[in-house]
Amino acid sequence: MSKYTGLVFFPAFDWAISPTHPEREERLLYTRDQLLEEGVLDFPDIIEYKAKFADKQDILRTHFCLPSFENVITDAHLIAAGSAILIGEAWHHREIKNGFALVRPPGHHAMHVTHGNRGFCNINNEAIMIEYLRKKFGYRKIAIVDTDVHHGDGTQDIFYHDPDVLFISLHQDGRTLFPGSGFINELGGPNAYGKTLNIPLLPGTGDQGINYVFDNLILPVLEEFKPEIIINSAGQDNHFTDPLANMKVTAFGYGSITKKLNPDIMVLEGGYAVETALPYVNLAITLALAGKDFSQIQEPQLKESMLKETSENMEYIKKLCEKLYLIWQNHTNIDLTKIFGKDDYYTTNRQIFYDTDYFIVEQEEAVRRCSDCGGLIIFKSRRKEGRKNPTFLCISIPIYACPRCQQEGKDRFLQECRNNNFEQVFLQNKPEDTYLTKDDYYG
Amino acid sequence: MQIGIDVGGTFTDGVLIENAQVLRSCKVPTDSQALLKSIVHVLEKLLEEKTEKISRIVVSTTLMTNLILEKKYLPTGLILIPGPGLNLKEHKFPFSWEIITGGVDFQGRIIKNLNEQEIVKKVQCLVDKGIQHLGIIGKFSPRNPSLEIQTAEIVNRHFPTLEVKLGHQVTGQLNFIRRAMGTGLYLATYKTFAQFIASLKNALKERDITCPVFILKADGGVIPIDKIMNFTIDTVLSGPAASSFGAKSLLPEKTSAFVMDIGGTTTDFSLILDGNPLLASRGVKISDVYTPVRSLAIHSLPIGGDTGIEIKNNQVTLTFKREGPPACCGGNTPTLTDCMRILNLTDLGDENKARLSFQSLSSKLDLSAEIIAQQALDKAVELITQEINYIFKQWQEEPLYRIWQLLNEKNIKPRNLISIGGPGKPLGELVSKKMNLTHINHPLCQVANAIGAALASPTYEETIRINTEKREISSSWGYFSKNSRQIKGKMSAEEAAGLALQIFKKYLQENGVEAQPEIYHQEVFNMVRGWSTTGQIHEIKLGVPVQVTGLINNKE
């Protein structure tokens, strides 16, 4: 095995959502200073890679970009996604034993269908990397552990029906924080039930609490799932100084869970305490990945008293872990018809709030019940404001689709192109790696 | 008329240049125990009797490189103020060192104070080990040197005889470990270096040479001899820089080329892009020592004209070390030069002696001398080709942190190879042929290093950081100022650039440099606390660009 840890650092010093937005040029400035000053890049077993662009094809393999690719994607997004892919590829080729895409903008709130920016994300860097690695190299079983303080609802959405992808998110309870989801009853769709696990933690949870969750839930579940790749969506906003959330994790705490999880690939997500957390957390994570001592990293603001969990919270965490572990153990023995009914397609309707761009999307999602694959997925999606906003139809054939789901998807695309009832019709044919619109049909 | 002298490991070369013509050149063996002797020898050969017409002299010397490689260090200790962060046990220093309490963060805020008693105790430990020189290096000291300064005051009170140097005085670049190394190296070598400079000055005086004298640095810039003691470690690896600049002056303007400088022991490679030698993105690493010294991007291979040929597992291979002079020139063992002699690629020395040295190899493998020589040469060409490709790839893969940089990447592919040094011509031809490059070599390539030294001019690339919230200015050369009245809470890009230029010009003046500085790149970061902007960080990259004073146009 390679002895190297790979790092792609792309601070995007010339990109911001707006001048005072948390997602601004300054965000990784002090992280750069800290990594340079500590001489981390001089370690012979740490390789720094140069950021690179993702291709349009790599994005379309994962997302439907509405109304069009150009409306959703900028160069910054292509570089963040491309850099995640680069680390994944280096890992696949065994150039590195593990790697960290320390890049912005982030991605874990970007859903399968993306209309713009929500939770500072336009496209999902981890998901794009995963679909790339699966398509190019045939990986199948993937585990994603999301340690951002916000529920990784975009990643959850993208893999909600995929029985081969285990998505675990630990986050501050959705009743107290954006995006307001990630409860324990969100467990995956009818074809992938139990392959999504959400661990909502109470505000104020710190190192002791998250270490307990790793030891007693996440690590045992991963042990049983036996993924080919472990990916960590490495948000850093569980930190005790984060301005947008209320948790109490330290840089040392982040280092310890990194060491425990031992992920193959980490991708930066949120974390907006640009001075008090990021330089220290990024240093701890990088050192932990490289197998070096991170125990002497200590934030100037840290006080001993913060390190202990209240007994009430520990009690809550223990019960939560027990409950979720039980669900995990029994997830294959559940009568799914009681939850999802008996129809050929399981259909849900929802409204999705795009907080950054400030609009609401109305969406219907129908997934074909299938025992042989993740199932054909069909979205009808439109921006809500104004009656005249057009509806888009998006047909997604999953990457390891069965022949029937594939055929049904292609037939439906042709039929909808002919009917011409929608502003635009998209076909995401992952098995054939082709991504078409109505224009291609008529063109 | 100007003179350039390059003291290399094997030879000392010199040239006398006037109006872009090399009037005279010479080459003498280097006496590594008495470098000055070699310099004087070259000077005498170049000057004959007249000295009044000399307008300047530039010397490139291998002294600092030798001191580091041979670890000829004066007893030196380091006091480190790391604060929280990486465990220093992950690093190795070739000096005794102790850690003291105290800490500064990336904004230069003091996050932990010093403890005087502890400092005295720790320094005493070092003194007990026999150190006479003490480096005091704090993490992030370029952003706020006050802990280093306070520690020095305490040390001075209790240990007045110790020679002390502070980290931020050595470099203002971020990299605590390299700053500590640089400070240690400075202290461990400065006396030896000072002696050398003093005797050089003396030697020049004795010969009535009064023109300005400069010393070459690793980045190809020069420093007036009177200021060199502030830059001693920057003279490490100046030889390869001299070669690269020499190569540049022998090429048409704006040319891109690989430079291959073949010596007796090693071959150094560098890259010229659009007429500019490429700078390394990180400091010089020399054997296992990481320094903060800025340099050209130089790669070395342990292959040279004196590299031996041997047989391992019935295969012809190289020894990758110098085996004395080539057999054709009176040595005992077969070398790469002998291979070229046997294959008639050079007319150096005596062919029979070369053939004689191959006899035992021939009988072992039952192959002719020609075949063995060809195989050895193929091997060398193969390794050199790999190295050149690697250098180019490294340049292309240099990490970039901005979108505009990724969108505007230069796509230069050098089509030329210029070979320098003794066995340069035949090897250069072989490598060029294999890589499909145009080979450039003419007689002046033999002394390109000295030409590069002669023509080098002051070159700088520095960064100035202005923090308008804290009203502080720091810089990559160690300048620090706080509560500056010239800083406003909000500054326009023009105002920040103006202030930076003003500070930089003063620095140039202090170093006796007359040159027009340029702003290379500038950016501003808004510092937002809560939801409002509390200040800005201006980062201004500026300097004096490389300018070789005139191309050489000797027509052969």
Chai-1 contact restraints between the chains, C-beta under 6 A:
chainA,res_idxA,chainB,res_idxB,connection_type,confidence,min_distance_angstrom,max_distance_angstrom,comment,restraint_id
A,P11,B,Y401,contact,1.0,0.0,6.0,A-B,restraint_1
A,F13,B,Y401,contact,1.0,0.0,6.0,A-B,restraint_2
A,F13,B,R402,contact,1.0,0.0,6.0,A-B,restraint_3
A,D14,B,R402,contact,1.0,0.0,6.0,A-B,restraint_4
A,D14,B,I403,contact,1.0,0.0,6.0,A-B,restraint_5
A,D14,B,W404,contact,1.0,0.0,6.0,A-B,restraint_6
A,W15,B,I403,contact,1.0,0.0,6.0,A-B,restraint_7
A,P19,B,N526,contact,1.0,0.0,6.0,A-B,restraint_8
A,T20,B,V528,contact,1.0,0.0,6.0,A-B,restraint_9
A,E25,B,F525,contact,1.0,0.0,6.0,A-B,restraint_10
A,E26,B,F525,contact,1.0,0.0,6.0,A-B,restraint_11
A,L29,B,F525,contact,1.0,0.0,6.0,A-B,restraint_12
A,Y30,B,F106,contact,1.0,0.0,6.0,A-B,restraint_13
A,D33,B,F106,contact,1.0,0.0,6.0,A-B,restraint_14
A,D33,B,L174,contact,1.0,0.0,6.0,A-B,restraint_15
A,Q34,B,F106,contact,1.0,0.0,6.0,A-B,restraint_16
A,L36,B,L174,contact,1.0,0.0,6.0,A-B,restraint_17
A,L36,B,N175,contact,1.0,0.0,6.0,A-B,restraint_18
A,E37,B,F140,contact,1.0,0.0,6.0,A-B,restraint_19
A,E37,B,L174,contact,1.0,0.0,6.0,A-B,restraint_20
A,E37,B,F176,contact,1.0,0.0,6.0,A-B,restraint_21
A,E38,B,G85,contact,1.0,0.0,6.0,A-B,restraint_22
A,E38,B,L86,contact,1.0,0.0,6.0,A-B,restraint_23
A,G39,B,N175,contact,1.0,0.0,6.0,A-B,restraint_24
A,G39,B,I177,contact,1.0,0.0,6.0,A-B,restraint_25
A,D42,B,Y290,contact,1.0,0.0,6.0,A-B,restraint_26
A,E48,B,P399,contact,1.0,0.0,6.0,A-B,restraint_27
A,K50,B,E397,contact,1.0,0.0,6.0,A-B,restraint_28
A,K50,B,P399,contact,1.0,0.0,6.0,A-B,restraint_29
A,D75,B,I403,contact,1.0,0.0,6.0,A-B,restraint_30
A,A76,B,I403,contact,1.0,0.0,6.0,A-B,restraint_31
A,K292,B,E90,contact,1.0,0.0,6.0,A-B,restraint_32
A,D293,B,N87,contact,1.0,0.0,6.0,A-B,restraint_33
A,Q296,B,P84,contact,1.0,0.0,6.0,A-B,restraint_34
A,Q296,B,N87,contact,1.0,0.0,6.0,A-B,restraint_35
A,I297,B,P84,contact,1.0,0.0,6.0,A-B,restraint_36
A,I297,B,G85,contact,1.0,0.0,6.0,A-B,restraint_37
A,Q298,B,P84,contact,1.0,0.0,6.0,A-B,restraint_38
A,P300,B,I111,contact,1.0,0.0,6.0,A-B,restraint_39
